[in-house]
Amino acid sequence: MSEPRERPTVLRITEVGEEILRRACRTATEEDFGSERLARLIDDMFTTMHVADGCGLAANQVDVDLRLFVYDCPDDDGVRHTGHVLNPVVEEQDPGRALIEETEGCLSVPGANTRLARPARTVVRGVNQHGEPIVIDGTGYFARCLQHETDHLNGGLYIDRLSARDRKRMMKQTADRREKVFAERAARAAKVVGAE
């Protein structure tokens, strides 16, 4: 009988300006698949994402160089999608594809958000924690989440898709709201720790 795993840990979320957010992450390999270390990381990332009130979290957002993200996100029909993917690749889309402009934010750019156009549908191919192939088909807000998190693993942030003026506005928002966001996260983290 295997020993029970430790309770998940709330990890520190990296912030805009940190180097790890600006480089492509390492591809997961056979050494990673099925490991206790990877299972623990996925559990910790889900806990961290929920404490930060997010719908997706990439490994480099918790200072881990690995092509992995977790998600717990509704689509536009209210269907909740929860899972993880390693080595995700967004399928190429036709130039004339439908776009939706909605509000987007990022846990690594705390407190800032703005409207951003993204494709209305996204298909991501990758593998699960055991190295088995998976395909995730997302629409609406869930499609946005899949694209956003894959961008992270390629060293990109949503603010890169904005004009210089709008990027400056996002950085001002995060400077103004960061303290409040971190206080809220700390309060939620304390509840998680207290529940143990």
Secondary structure, DSSP 8 states (H G I E B T S, - for coil): ---------------TT-GGGGS------TTTTT-HHHHHHHHHHHHHHHHTT-SEEEGGGGT--SSEEEEEEE-TTS-EEEEEEEEEEE----TT--EEEEEEE-TTSTT-EEEEEEESEEEEEEE-TTS-EEEEEEEHHHHHHHHHHHHHHTT--GGGGS-HHHHHHHHHHHHHHHHHHHHHHHHHHHHHHHT-
